Amino acid sequence: MAPNLVVTAAHCVINPINQKPFSDIHFLAGVRGTENKGRATAQCLHFLTNYQYATREKPTPTMPAQKVPAEFFANDVVVIVLNNKIEVDPAPLDERVMPQPGLRLIHVAYPADHRFVPWVHFDCHLLRSDLEAGMWLNDCDTHGGSSGGPLFTRTDGKYKVAAIMLGTGGRIFNRAMPISKWLDLTRNAKCP
């Protein structure tokens, strides 16, 4: 990947009111409390083909707007092209990962209950790969705000991004989109 690209869940960059991308996206790298390792703004966004932001028409207390059918996660990844390079080493991508049940994963996120401190779940696992939906079902600890966080594998002593967390599956499993679905988006660091 490049120092001016960020991969995250597409729904994280969408304004739920007008269902369009936010016009002023700021990215901070390596946030810990009030410190960060670099900042930039979004120059443009590259969505997967056929991405569509999904909400329920009439949310209720028992079915909030964030809970949508699994098929709406099918293309829920975006690459953000930043207006400048951030001076941190980009995470390498695990382009050769094999989605075998039991694959050991590491999930990193800034969930709502720990907004300014990265939260890491070591030793979670791929439960199964849903080939029809193109998703990984996993048991990584996920809370509100964890969407868009990377799932790493560890190969030859190096942590590599293998998937992006998309959301929960009702506390039974979580959904992530494997790199095979969005790798091509990382090849385009240009804006129109």
SEGUZA-333941 format. One line per field, with one value per residue (C-alpha): residue in three letters; x, y, z; residue number from 1. Coordinates in steps of 0.5 Angstrom, whole numbers. Layout:
BEGIN
residu	c(ALA / ...)
x	c(X / ...)
y	c(Y / ...)
z	c(Z / ...)
num	c(NUM / ...)
This chain:
BEGIN
residu	c(MET / ALA / PRO / ASN / LEU / VAL / VAL / THR / ALA / ALA / HIS / CYS / VAL / ILE / ASN / PRO / ILE / ASN / GLN / LYS / PRO / PHE / SER / ASP / ILE / HIS / PHE / LEU / ALA / GLY / VAL / ARG / GLY / THR / GLU / ASN / LYS / GLY / ARG / ALA / THR / ALA / GLN / CYS / LEU / HIS / PHE / LEU / THR / ASN / TYR / GLN / TYR / ALA / THR / ARG / GLU / LYS / PRO / THR / PRO / THR / MET / PRO / ALA / GLN / LYS / VAL / PRO / ALA / GLU / PHE / PHE / ALA / ASN / ASP / VAL / VAL / VAL / ILE / VAL / LEU / ASN / ASN / LYS / ILE / GLU / VAL / ASP / PRO / ALA / PRO / LEU / ASP / GLU / ARG / VAL / MET / PRO / GLN / PRO / GLY / LEU / ARG / LEU / ILE / HIS / VAL / ALA / TYR / PRO / ALA / ASP / HIS / ARG / PHE / VAL / PRO / TRP / VAL / HIS / PHE / ASP / CYS / HIS / LEU / LEU / ARG / SER / ASP / LEU / GLU / ALA / GLY / MET / TRP / LEU / ASN / ASP / CYS / ASP / THR / HIS / GLY / GLY / SER / SER / GLY / GLY / PRO / LEU / PHE / THR / ARG / THR / ASP / GLY / LYS / TYR / LYS / VAL / ALA / ALA / ILE / MET / LEU / GLY / THR / GLY / GLY / ARG / ILE / PHE / ASN / ARG / ALA / MET / PRO / ILE / SER / LYS / TRP / LEU / ASP / LEU / THR / ARG / ASN / ALA / LYS / CYS / PRO)
x	c(0 / 2 / 3 / -3 / -8 / -13 / -17 / -23 / -31 / -35 / -40 / -35 / -35 / -42 / -46 / -53 / -57 / -56 / -53 / -47 / -40 / -38 / -35 / -29 / -26 / -19 / -15 / -10 / -5 / -3 / -7 / -6 / -10 / -8 / -2 / -2 / 4 / 1 / -5 / -8 / -15 / -19 / -17 / -22 / -25 / -25 / -31 / -32 / -37 / -44 / -43 / -49 / -50 / -56 / -60 / -67 / -73 / -76 / -71 / -74 / -70 / -70 / -67 / -63 / -61 / -54 / -57 / -58 / -58 / -51 / -52 / -51 / -44 / -42 / -38 / -37 / -30 / -27 / -20 / -19 / -13 / -10 / -8 / -1 / 3 / 4 / 11 / 9 / 11 / 4 / 2 / 4 / -2 / -2 / -4 / -3 / -7 / -11 / -18 / -18 / -22 / -18 / -13 / -10 / -12 / -11 / -16 / -14 / -19 / -21 / -28 / -33 / -31 / -24 / -24 / -17 / -13 / -12 / -15 / -12 / -15 / -10 / -11 / -18 / -20 / -23 / -29 / -31 / -31 / -37 / -35 / -42 / -42 / -35 / -34 / -30 / -34 / -29 / -29 / -25 / -28 / -32 / -35 / -39 / -34 / -29 / -32 / -26 / -21 / -16 / -15 / -8 / -4 / 3 / 7 / 15 / 14 / 11 / 4 / 0 / -7 / -11 / -18 / -22 / -28 / -35 / -39 / -42 / -47 / -51 / -45 / -45 / -39 / -37 / -36 / -30 / -28 / -22 / -16 / -18 / -24 / -21 / -14 / -15 / -17 / -11 / -7 / -10 / -7 / -10 / -16 / -20)
y	c(0 / 7 / 13 / 17 / 11 / 9 / 3 / 3 / 1 / 5 / 6 / 10 / 16 / 16 / 22 / 18 / 24 / 25 / 18 / 22 / 22 / 27 / 33 / 34 / 28 / 28 / 22 / 22 / 16 / 13 / 17 / 16 / 21 / 27 / 25 / 23 / 21 / 25 / 28 / 29 / 30 / 26 / 28 / 23 / 17 / 10 / 5 / -2 / -2 / -2 / 0 / 3 / 6 / 2 / 4 / 1 / 6 / 6 / 5 / 2 / 1 / -6 / -6 / 1 / 4 / 0 / -7 / -8 / -15 / -18 / -17 / -10 / -11 / -14 / -8 / -4 / -2 / 5 / 7 / 14 / 18 / 23 / 30 / 29 / 23 / 21 / 20 / 13 / 6 / 3 / -3 / -9 / -13 / -20 / -21 / -29 / -30 / -37 / -37 / -43 / -44 / -43 / -38 / -33 / -26 / -20 / -14 / -7 / -1 / 5 / 3 / 8 / 6 / 7 / 12 / 15 / 9 / 3 / -3 / -10 / -17 / -22 / -29 / -29 / -33 / -34 / -38 / -39 / -36 / -34 / -35 / -33 / -26 / -25 / -24 / -27 / -29 / -28 / -28 / -22 / -17 / -12 / -6 / 0 / 4 / -2 / -2 / 0 / -3 / -8 / -15 / -17 / -24 / -25 / -28 / -29 / -25 / -19 / -17 / -16 / -13 / -19 / -16 / -10 / -11 / -9 / -10 / -15 / -21 / -21 / -23 / -29 / -27 / -21 / -20 / -17 / -16 / -20 / -17 / -21 / -17 / -10 / -11 / -7 / -1 / 0 / 0 / 7 / 13 / 18 / 23 / 25)
z	c(0 / 0 / 5 / 2 / 2 / 8 / 7 / 12 / 11 / 6 / 11 / 16 / 11 / 9 / 12 / 15 / 14 / 7 / 5 / 1 / 3 / 8 / 5 / 10 / 12 / 16 / 18 / 24 / 24 / 30 / 35 / 43 / 47 / 44 / 40 / 33 / 28 / 22 / 19 / 12 / 9 / 4 / -3 / -6 / -5 / -9 / -7 / -10 / -16 / -14 / -7 / -4 / 3 / 7 / 13 / 15 / 13 / 20 / 26 / 32 / 39 / 38 / 31 / 30 / 23 / 24 / 23 / 16 / 13 / 11 / 3 / 5 / 7 / 0 / -2 / 4 / 3 / 1 / 0 / 2 / -2 / 2 / 0 / 3 / 5 / 12 / 15 / 18 / 14 / 11 / 14 / 9 / 5 / 6 / -1 / -1 / 5 / 5 / 8 / 12 / 18 / 25 / 21 / 27 / 26 / 30 / 30 / 31 / 32 / 36 / 38 / 41 / 48 / 47 / 42 / 43 / 44 / 40 / 42 / 40 / 40 / 39 / 37 / 35 / 29 / 22 / 23 / 16 / 9 / 6 / -1 / -4 / 0 / 0 / 7 / 13 / 19 / 25 / 33 / 34 / 39 / 36 / 39 / 36 / 32 / 31 / 23 / 18 / 23 / 20 / 21 / 21 / 20 / 22 / 17 / 18 / 24 / 20 / 21 / 15 / 13 / 11 / 12 / 14 / 19 / 17 / 23 / 28 / 26 / 33 / 38 / 34 / 29 / 26 / 19 / 15 / 8 / 6 / 2 / -5 / -5 / -5 / -7 / -13 / -10 / -7 / -14 / -15 / -11 / -16 / -16 / -22)
num	c(1 / 2 / 3 / 4 / 5 / 6 / 7 / 8 / 9 / 10 / 11 / 12 / 13 / 14 / 15 / 16 / 17 / 18 / 19 / 20 / 21 / 22 / 23 / 24 / 25 / 26 / 27 / 28 / 29 / 30 / 31 / 32 / 33 / 34 / 35 / 36 / 37 / 38 / 39 / 40 / 41 / 42 / 43 / 44 / 45 / 46 / 47 / 48 / 49 / 50 / 51 / 52 / 53 / 54 / 55 / 56 / 57 / 58 / 59 / 60 / 61 / 62 / 63 / 64 / 65 / 66 / 67 / 68 / 69 / 70 / 71 / 72 / 73 / 74 / 75 / 76 / 77 / 78 / 79 / 80 / 81 / 82 / 83 / 84 / 85 / 86 / 87 / 88 / 89 / 90 / 91 / 92 / 93 / 94 / 95 / 96 / 97 / 98 / 99 / 100 / 101 / 102 / 103 / 104 / 105 / 106 / 107 / 108 / 109 / 110 / 111 / 112 / 113 / 114 / 115 / 116 / 117 / 118 / 119 / 120 / 121 / 122 / 123 / 124 / 125 / 126 / 127 / 128 / 129 / 130 / 131 / 132 / 133 / 134 / 135 / 136 / 137 / 138 / 139 / 140 / 141 / 142 / 143 / 144 / 145 / 146 / 147 / 148 / 149 / 150 / 151 / 152 / 153 / 154 / 155 / 156 / 157 / 158 / 159 / 160 / 161 / 162 / 163 / 164 / 165 / 166 / 167 / 168 / 169 / 170 / 171 / 172 / 173 / 174 / 175 / 176 / 177 / 178 / 179 / 180 / 181 / 182 / 183 / 184 / 185 / 186 / 187 / 188 / 189 / 190 / 191 / 192)
